[in-house]
């Protein structure tokens, strides 16, 4: 997995980012070098996170797909709702790490559908749109991500950087 995708994965899952004094930004996504993937506390989510961090992207995709299917089978119980967003967001990032970008966008869309007020899937989808040259779509996603992001300077700084990158591409086209 290329360093660019590792960095993208790290920041998209980040709920909190610890930034050292010497920050290095990845110019494509605004990621901070050394960020760590953190999301959800469900055991399946922890395992998916571990697989991505270890670079085992195919296994992460498989586990994410299984987790989504399990949650879908239990929809009627009402107990799975809190994990749907996290499951689809994990699938989005796993697919991105595995370079299955079209499927990744669909998974991001599903995550957003399940919880439209959370920021991570918007940021992830924005980065995928940016990669495909859909700069206006990326800009819109990043703006929504910023509106819904927690008030943590590290996260907001990265999203703001992504917005600036997209704005420059939109104005150049």
C-alpha positions as CSV (number, residue, x, y, z in Angstrom):
1,X,0.0,0.0,0.0
2,X,1.5,3.4,-1.0
3,X,2.3,5.9,1.7
4,X,-0.3,8.2,0.2
5,X,-3.1,5.8,0.8
6,X,-1.8,4.9,4.3
7,X,-1.9,8.6,5.2
8,X,-5.3,9.0,3.7
9,X,-6.6,6.0,5.7
10,X,-5.1,7.3,8.9
11,X,-6.7,10.7,8.7
12,X,-10.1,9.6,7.5
13,X,-10.6,7.3,10.5
14,X,-9.1,9.8,13.0
15,X,-11.4,10.9,15.7
16,X,-8.6,12.7,17.5
17,X,-5.2,13.5,16.1
18,X,-2.1,14.3,18.1
19,X,0.0,16.7,16.2
20,X,3.6,17.2,17.1
21,X,5.5,20.5,16.8
22,X,7.0,19.5,13.5
23,X,4.0,18.8,11.3
24,X,4.2,17.3,7.8
25,X,1.2,17.6,5.6
26,X,0.5,15.3,2.7
27,X,-0.3,17.7,-0.1
28,X,-3.0,15.5,-1.7
29,X,-5.2,15.0,1.4
30,X,-3.9,17.3,4.0
31,X,-3.1,14.4,6.2
32,X,-0.7,14.6,9.1
33,X,2.1,12.2,9.0
34,X,2.0,9.8,12.0
35,X,-1.8,10.0,12.6
36,X,-3.4,6.8,13.9
37,X,-6.7,5.3,12.9
38,X,-9.2,5.5,15.7
39,X,-12.9,4.7,15.3
40,X,-15.7,2.9,17.1
41,X,-15.3,0.5,20.0
42,X,-17.1,-2.5,18.6
43,X,-14.7,-5.5,18.5
44,X,-15.2,-5.9,14.7
45,X,-14.3,-2.3,14.2
46,X,-11.2,-2.7,16.3
47,X,-10.1,-5.7,14.2
48,X,-10.7,-3.8,11.0
49,X,-8.7,-0.9,12.2
50,X,-5.8,-3.3,13.2
51,X,-5.9,-4.9,9.8
52,X,-5.7,-1.5,8.0
53,X,-2.9,-0.4,10.2
54,X,-1.0,-3.6,9.4
55,X,-1.5,-3.0,5.7
56,X,-3.8,-6.1,5.3
57,X,-6.3,-4.3,3.2
58,X,-7.9,-7.3,1.5
59,X,-8.6,-8.8,4.9
60,X,-9.9,-5.5,6.2
61,X,-12.3,-5.3,3.2
62,X,-13.5,-8.8,3.8
63,X,-14.0,-8.2,7.5
64,X,-15.8,-4.9,6.8
65,X,-18.1,-6.6,4.3
66,X,-19.0,-9.4,6.8
67,X,-19.6,-6.8,9.5
68,X,-22.0,-4.8,7.2
69,X,-23.9,-8.0,6.3
70,X,-24.2,-9.0,10.0
71,X,-25.6,-5.7,10.9
72,X,-28.0,-5.8,7.9
73,X,-29.3,-9.2,9.0
74,X,-30.1,-7.8,12.5
75,X,-31.8,-4.6,11.3
76,X,-35.2,-5.6,12.8
77,X,-33.7,-5.9,16.3
78,X,-32.9,-2.2,16.4
79,X,-29.6,-2.9,18.1
80,X,-27.4,-2.4,15.1
81,X,-28.3,1.2,14.2
82,X,-25.4,2.7,16.2
83,X,-22.8,0.7,14.3
84,X,-24.2,1.1,10.7
85,X,-22.3,4.3,10.1
86,X,-19.1,3.0,11.5
87,X,-19.4,-0.2,9.6
88,X,-19.9,1.5,6.2
89,X,-17.2,4.1,7.0
90,X,-14.8,1.2,7.8
91,X,-15.8,-0.4,4.5
92,X,-15.2,2.8,2.7
93,X,-11.7,3.2,4.1
94,X,-10.9,-0.5,3.7
95,X,-11.9,-0.4,0.1
96,X,-9.9,2.8,-0.4
97,X,-6.8,1.2,1.1
98,X,-7.4,-1.7,-1.2
99,X,-7.7,0.7,-4.2
100,X,-11.3,-0.2,-5.0
101,X,-12.3,3.4,-5.3
102,X,-15.7,3.1,-7.0
103,X,-16.9,0.7,-4.4
104,X,-15.4,2.9,-1.7
105,X,-17.5,5.9,-2.8
106,X,-20.6,3.7,-2.6
107,X,-19.7,2.7,0.9
108,X,-19.1,6.3,1.9
109,X,-22.5,7.2,0.5
110,X,-24.1,4.4,2.6
111,X,-22.3,5.7,5.7
112,X,-23.6,9.2,5.1
113,X,-27.1,8.0,4.5
114,X,-27.0,6.3,8.0
115,X,-25.6,9.3,9.8
116,X,-25.5,12.5,7.8
117,X,-24.2,14.6,10.7
118,X,-20.9,12.8,11.1
119,X,-17.8,14.2,9.3
120,X,-15.5,11.2,8.5
121,X,-17.4,9.7,5.6
122,X,-17.7,13.2,4.0
123,X,-14.0,13.7,4.3
124,X,-13.3,10.3,2.9
125,X,-15.7,10.7,0.0
126,X,-14.2,14.2,-0.7
127,X,-10.7,12.7,-1.0
128,X,-12.0,10.1,-3.4
129,X,-13.8,12.8,-5.5
130,X,-10.6,14.8,-5.4
131,X,-8.6,11.8,-6.7
132,X,-11.1,11.4,-9.6
133,X,-10.8,15.1,-10.5
134,X,-14.3,15.9,-9.3
135,X,-13.1,19.0,-7.4
136,X,-16.5,20.7,-7.0
137,X,-17.9,17.5,-5.4
138,X,-14.8,17.2,-3.2
139,X,-15.1,20.8,-2.1
140,X,-18.8,20.3,-1.2
141,X,-17.9,17.1,0.8
142,X,-15.1,18.8,2.6
143,X,-17.3,21.8,3.5
144,X,-19.9,19.5,5.0
145,X,-17.2,17.5,6.8
146,X,-16.0,20.8,8.4
147,X,-19.5,21.8,9.4
148,X,-19.9,18.5,11.3
149,X,-16.3,18.0,12.5
150,X,-15.6,18.2,16.3
151,X,-14.0,21.3,17.6
152,X,-10.5,19.8,17.6
153,X,-7.9,22.0,15.9
154,X,-6.0,19.1,14.3
155,X,-9.1,17.7,12.6
156,X,-10.4,21.1,11.5
157,X,-6.9,22.1,10.2
158,X,-6.8,19.1,7.9
159,X,-10.3,19.5,6.6
160,X,-9.6,23.3,6.0
161,X,-6.4,22.3,4.1
162,X,-8.5,19.9,2.0
163,X,-10.9,22.7,1.3
164,X,-8.1,25.0,0.1
165,X,-6.7,22.3,-2.2
166,X,-10.2,21.7,-3.7
167,X,-10.9,25.5,-4.1
168,X,-7.6,26.0,-5.9
169,X,-8.5,23.1,-8.3
170,X,-12.0,24.4,-8.9
171,X,-10.8,27.9,-9.7
172,X,-8.1,26.5,-12.1
173,X,-10.7,24.6,-14.1
